[in-house]
Amino acid sequence: MTQGPTILEAPPPRPAPLRRTPLYDFHLRHHGQMVPFAGWEMPLHYGSIVEEHRAVRSSVGLFDVSHMGILTVRGASGPALLSRRTTANAAKLSPGQCRYTFLLDADGAIVDDLIFTRADTGAGEAPPAFVAVPNAARAEKIRDLLQEHRRPDTDIEAHNGAVAILAVQGPASRTTLERLWGWSLAELRPFHAAYFPWTPVPGGSGGHLLDDAFPQPLATAAWVSRTGYTGELGYELFVPGAQADALAERLVGAGVRPCGLGARDTLRLEKGYLLSGQDFHEDRTPLEAGQDRFIEFDHAFVGRDALEKQRAAGPTVRWVGLTLAEPSAIPRHGQVVLSGAQPVGSVTSGGFSPTLQRGIALAYVATPVASVGSSLSVDIRGRPVGATVVPLPFVPAGHPGLK
């Protein structure tokens, strides 16, 4: 008897290879424990997450954030494009000013949070230019969305690989950078950026906008922003990818401690900062996340109508900070938050706070129980552990635990 043709099951697709930043060899030399993260191979730590965390809170640490999206938006309609696609009014930014903002879908849900900076001089006939930094896992989607809505007079380019970002964070960051390169960083205000030359110039090395051709000027100057994701004084150095390794080694030689994703997470958790893909994943609005101050309702943007309706009615859930009553209890993402025996929300981010020496969590809970001081509990492996709603950040500036 003749058998019919056999239908073979197709093999599963191979996962895409992990990408590597220009600092990959640096991580290996310094014994970074490499892990997959948002499609990249990144260091989780270099020996101790807690020690790296404490180094940033008390002195200075170095993070490789070159996996983040590095985009330029350049053209006459660039401000209108960014304003239309984010909650920030880009037309209001002055040269060198940075803005933290949200890109939403039509329902007002957060697709990503990002920072963009006005990178042109604002003079002459050159068109407006912006440097945008979305999250690593969302970078391609953000670029595609901007491409979809751009006009022919505006170009969007990605610069990962050619450009690296070294985040130097901690109370000693300014003095360390000034000592190494002779810069004068005192006048660089929070959420501003400027070029600082690698070679000191007569009369001082203050920041200045050389031109609007980012990233070409990086051959002679670092593009330095002052934003940060740790809550400490800190700077991000945008540098040529080919020079990143040597610059990182120079920083380490000056006493800056290499830090990985683990410390980056505990530091931002203590400050109550959102983490893309964990504290939101196209399922929460900025109003639910308590980020009202970053929504500029003075312009039209995608998702505005939905936010206007939610603002008028009031969000039914709120994002809150929780401290746990038992110091040894560690909350984790996805655990249920209870009021009595009633589920009222879930943890989005949780972990051990090296500064407070106890478990802390960020969670969305029903608005009636979201007030500071509310007594709740977190279900940890089937056992409710007492928790209290507290103000954010968990660790404010000048906290005694930082001394």
N, C-alpha and C positions, 0 to 999 in steps of 0.2 A: 504494500500500500504506500503510495507516494504522499509524503507529508507536505503541507503547504509551507510557505515561507515563514520563518521565525521572526517575530518582531522583537528586536533587541531593545532593552531599556537604555536610554541615553545616559551616559555617566554624568554625575552631578558636575556643575561648572566649578572650575578651580577658583578659589578665592583670589582676588587681585593681590599682587605682592604689596607688602607694606612699603610706604614711602619713607625716605630718610632725609632728615634735615642736613644742612651743611655742617652741623656739629656732631654728626654720628660718631666719627672717630674720636672726638673729644670725650664723648660719653663713655666709650669703651675704655679709653686710657684711664679714666677716673673711676672705673669700676661701677658704672651705672647699671642698675638692674633694668634691662630693656623689656618693655611690654607693648602689646598692640594698643593703640589709642587713636580712634577716629581715622583709621586708615594709615596711621604713621607708626613707626617704631620709635618709642620715646622712653626716657628714663623714669622709672617709678621713684627711685631713690638711689643714693650713692652709699648707702650703709645704714642710715637711720633717719626715718621721716621726722621723728620728734626733734632730733638734734638740728636738722635742717630748718624746721619750723622755728625753733628757738633762735637760730642764727639770724633769721630775717626779722624777728621781733626785737632782737637786742642789738644787732650789728648790721650785716649786709649779706645777701645771697644773690646767686645768679641763676636765672631760669632761661632755658631755651624755649622760646615761644614761636619759633620759625614755622611750626606746623599750622599756625593760624593763617587764615586767608590774608593775602597781601594784594590788594587791588588798587588800581588808580582809575578814577573817573574824571575824564578831561574833556571839556567842550562847553560851548555857550549854554546849552540846556542842561548841563550837569547839575546845577543847584535845583532846578525844577524836577529833575529825575529823582534825586535823593529825597527831596521834600515829598514828592508823590508817593515814594515807596517806603518812607520811614516816618516815625512820629516826631522827627526834628525838622525845623524849618531851616534848611541848609542855606538859604539866601541870606540869613541873618548872621552867619559866621564871618568873623574877620580873619584875615590871613594868619595862619598859625594856630587858630582856635580849634580844639577838639570837641566832639559831642558824642556822648553815650546815648544810644537810641535803640528803637525796636523796629524791625520789619515785620509786618502783620499780614495775615490773610484777610479775606473779605469779611470774615466773622469776628475779626478783632483778635484772634489768637496769635500768640507770638511764634513766628517762624524762626527768628533768630534775634539775638541782641548783638550789637556791633558798635564800634567806635569809628567815626570818620573825622578827618582833619582837613581844613582848608589849607592847601599846600602851595597856592600861587601867591604872588606878591600883591595882587590887587591893583597893580599899576600897569600902564602900557596897554597894548592891544592883545596881549596873551589871554586866552580863554580861562575861565575858572578851572581849577584842578583840585582834586581831593584824593587823599589816601584813606582807603577804607579797610578795616580789619574785622571781618566776621569770624565766627568760630570755625575750627578746622573741619568738623563734620558737615558744616553747612556752607562752606566756602563756594563750592561749585554751584549749589542751588542758588545762592545769593547772586553770584555772577550771572547765571542764566536768567534769573528774574530781572536783573538790571538790563541785561542785553535785550530782553524781550520788550522792555518799555522805553529803551533809549531812542533818541532821534538821530538822524544821520550825522548831525554836527558833533556828536559826543562819542568818544571811544572809551572802552573799558578793557583794561589789561590786568593779567595776573602776573605776579613777580616772585612766586615761591621758588626757592632754589637760587635764583639770581640775587635775592635779598634775604638776609637772615635778621631775626629780631632777638636781641639779648636784653632780657629784663633784669635790671639791677635794682634790687628792692631791699629796704631796711633803713633805719635811722642814720647809718653811716654811708649811705649810697652817694650823697652829694659830695661829701669831703673826699671819698675815694675817687670818684670820677674827676673831680677838680685836681686832685693831686697827680693823677696819671696823665691827664691830657691838658692841664692848664686852663680848663674851661671855667667860666663864671656862670654858675647855674642859679644863683640866687634870684635873678630876675625872671626865670622861666616859671610862670605861674602854673598852678594845677590846671590840667586839661588844656594845655598849650604845647606847641611843638615848634622847633626851629632847627636849623643846621648849625652844628658846632664843628669847626675845622680840626682835623687831626693834628696839624702842625700849628702851634701857637702863632698868633699874628701880633705885630707891634700894637700896643695900646690895649691889649686884653683879648680874650677869646669869648666874648658874649655871643649869644645866639643871634642869627640873622637869616632871613630868607634870601638865599642866593639867587634862585630863579624858580620857575614852576615846572622844571623838566624832570621831576622825580621819575626814576631813581638815578639819573646820570650824575648828579652832584655827589653821590656817595663815594666816588673815587677819592675825593679830597675832604669830605666832611660827613659826620654822622648825622642822620635825621633823628633828633632826640625828642621824645614826647614824655610828658609827666602825667601819667594816668594811673596805672597800677591795678593789681587784682589781689593785693595783700592787705590793703588798708594802711600800709606804712609809706613813708616817703620813698619814692622810687621813680625810676626812669626806664624807658624802653629805647634801646639803641638800634635803629635800622641801619644795617651795614651791608657791604657787598658779601655775598655768600662765600666767595673765595677767601675772604679775609677773616671770616667769623671765628674760625678755630684759633688762629693766632691771637685775636683780640680776647677771646674767652680765656686763653692761657695767661694772658697778661693780667686780666682781672683776678684770676685765681692766685697768681703770684703776688698780688697786692693784698691778699687776705680775704677775698670774696669767696664764700662757700658755694660750691655747686649744689643746686637743689632740684628735685624732681617733681613729678606730678603729684606724689603723695602729699608733700608739704604745701604745694600750691592749693590742694583741695582743703586741707585743714586750716590754712590761713584764710582762704576766702569764706569757709564755713563760719569761722569765728566772727567775721565781719558781716555775715548775712548777705553775701553776694550770690546772685543767681548763677546756676550752671546749666548751660544749654544741653538739652537732651535728658536732663535729670530733674531740674526744677520747672521746666516747661518743655513740651514736645508737641507744639501745634495744638495744645489742649487748654491753655490758660491765657488769659488776657493780662496786659500790664496792670489793669485796675485790680484784678484778683491777686496779682503778685505784689501789690502795694507799691507800684512804681509810678504813681500818678505824676510825680514831679518831672518825669522824663517824657511826658506827653504834651506836645505843644498843639493846642486846639486852634491856633491862629492860622492854619492852612489846611488845605484839602489833602488827605492821604488815604491810602487803601486801609480799610478797617475803621475809619473814623466814625461812620454812621453807627456801627455796632457798639463802639465804645461810648458814644453819646447816649445811646439807649441804656447801656449798662450803668453808666454814671448816674442817669436820672433815676433808675430803679434801685440802684445799689447792688453791688456784687453779693451773691449768695454764699460765697466762700471767700476766705481771706488767707493770705500767706503769713505765717507767724513763726516766731522763735520759741522753742521749748527747751527748758533745762530739766533733766531727770533727777528725781529725788535720791536715787541710789547711785553713788559715784561709779560703781563698777558696771552699771547697766549701759550698754552701748546701742543706741537706736540705729536703724538702717533703712535705706530706701525701700518704700513699699509697705512698711509696717503700718498697721491700722492704729489710728488715734481714737480713743474712747472718751465719752463723757458719761460717767457711771458705767453701765454695761452697753451703752448705745454707741455704735460707730459714728463718728462725726468728721472723719477725714483720714488722711494718710501722710506719712513721712515722705518727703522728696529727697532730702539730704540729711544724713546723720553720721555721727562719729564721736570720737573722743577728742575733747579740747585739751591740748597740751598746756594752755594757759590757765584754764579754769579747773583742770584736773577732774573733769566729769563729762558724762555724755550730754551732747546737745543735738538739737534737730531743727530742721526747717520743715514746715508742713502746711498743707492747705486744710483748713478746718471750716466748719459751718460758721457763718458770721455771728450768730448769737453767742458762741462760746469763744470768740476770737479776741476778746478784750484782755489787755494785760492784767495778769493776776488770776486768770481763770485756771481752775484746777482740773486737769485732764489726766489721761494715762496713755501709755503706748504699749500695745500688745507685742511683747518680745518673746517669741517662741512659746506662745500660748499663755504667757503670764503677764497680767497688766502691771506696769511699773508707773508709779506716780510721776506726773510732769506738770510744769507750770508755764503758762504763757508769759514770756518776758519781752522787754523792748529789744529791738535790734539797733546796733550790732551787739552781739554777745560780749565782745571785747572792745570797748571804746578806746579812743586815744588816751594815753596816760594811765591806762589800767595798772594798778600796783603789781600785777603779775608780770608786767613787762620790765620791771626794774632789774 
